Amino acid sequence: MAEKIRQIHEYVPGKQATLAHMIAHPSPELCRQIGVDDSGAIGLMTITPGEGAIIAADAAEKTGDVRLEFVDRFTGCLVFTGDVASVDSALRGATRALAEILGFDPAPVTRT
């Protein structure tokens, strides 16, 4: 009789920021389509676990003069707007806080 192998799959969420991106000088049409104020830049982050988006939003607001547009604790999505320098500062501050305070694997800050 052949021996059967039993496998157990377990989901263990990592602590990571998978996206930290700035869209500099978005078109008014893009802003309208996604429902944010027309501004100099849009900051986007995706964080796992999703509750980390709340912490990242707090850190982003404290390190950049940004307006929170969307925070979703279930998907980990964070969207904020402001001028280019403020959004850059907020992205860097949020990723730094997640990494240094909570031990998250940080995402590189990218820009288009």
Secondary structure, 3 states (H helix, E strand, C coil): CCCCCCCCCCCCCCCEEEEEEEEECCCHHHHHHHCCCCCCEEEEEEEECCCHHHHHHHHHHHHCCCEEEEEECCCCEEEEEECHHHHHHHHHHHHHHHHHHHCCECCCEEEC
